[in-house]
Amino acid sequence: MEQFVFQLLVVMVLVVVMAPTAIVGHGMMLNPPQRSSMFRFGFAVPPNYNDNSLNCGGFG
């Protein structure tokens, strides 16, 4: 029983440590298109190919 508890604890620690690496905080607004993505919908604006990696004023 003690070995099972230890193994469970190890698995839980690994899940907690590895979980933040699976979070992807990138995205873009497509409907309606954001200003950085308007070129993808045929608007006559300069293209911004990094339109999925903008931040909202926080620490980047």
C-alpha positions in Angstrom: 0.0 0.0 0.0 2.8 2.4 0.8 4.5 1.8 -2.5 1.2 2.5 -4.3 0.8 5.8 -2.5 4.4 6.8 -3.4 3.8 5.9 -7.1 0.6 7.9 -7.1 2.4 10.9 -5.5 5.1 10.7 -8.2 2.5 10.6 -11.0 0.6 13.5 -9.5 3.8 15.6 -9.2 4.8 14.8 -12.8 1.3 15.8 -14.0 1.5 19.1 -12.1 5.0 19.8 -13.4 4.2 18.9 -17.0 0.8 20.5 -17.3 1.9 24.1 -17.8 4.0 23.1 -20.8 0.8 21.9 -22.5 -0.9 25.2 -22.3 -0.8 27.3 -25.4 -1.8 30.9 -24.9 -1.9 32.0 -28.5 -4.9 32.7 -30.6 -6.6 35.3 -32.8 -10.1 36.6 -33.3 -11.5 35.6 -36.7 -15.1 36.6 -36.5 -15.1 39.6 -36.7 -11.5 39.7 -37.8 -9.1 41.6 -35.6 -7.1 44.4 -37.2 -4.0 42.2 -37.4 -5.8 39.4 -39.2 -7.8 41.5 -41.7 -5.3 40.8 -44.5 -6.4 37.2 -44.3 -9.9 38.2 -45.4 -9.0 40.3 -48.4 -8.8 43.8 -46.7 -6.2 46.1 -48.2 -4.0 46.3 -45.1 -0.4 45.4 -44.6 0.0 41.8 -43.6 1.0 40.8 -40.1 2.0 37.2 -40.1 2.5 37.3 -36.3 -1.2 38.0 -35.7 -1.5 35.0 -33.4 1.1 36.1 -31.0 -0.1 39.5 -29.7 -0.6 40.2 -26.1 -3.1 42.5 -24.3 -0.7 44.8 -22.6 0.6 42.4 -20.0 4.0 41.0 -19.6 5.0 39.1 -22.7 
